[in-house]
Amino acid sequence: ESEEEFSTRLANNLENLILKEGPET
């Protein structure tokens, strides 16, 4: 994967983690 795809995937993972953990963490 390219650097751009990598950073996009990383951002999506982070966003999903935040949503899964909830806004309080």
C-alpha positions in Angstrom: 0.0 0.0 0.0 1.1 3.5 -0.6 2.0 6.0 2.1 -1.3 7.8 1.4 -3.3 4.6 1.8 -1.5 3.8 4.9 -2.2 7.1 6.6 -5.8 6.9 5.5 -6.2 3.4 7.0 -4.5 4.5 10.1 -6.9 7.5 10.5 -9.9 5.2 9.9 -8.6 2.7 12.5 -8.1 5.6 15.0 -11.6 6.9 14.3 -13.2 3.5 14.7 -11.3 3.0 18.0 -12.5 6.3 19.3 -16.1 5.6 18.4 -15.9 2.1 19.9 -14.3 3.3 23.1 -16.8 6.1 23.4 -16.4 9.9 23.8 -15.4 9.7 27.5 -12.0 8.2 27.0 
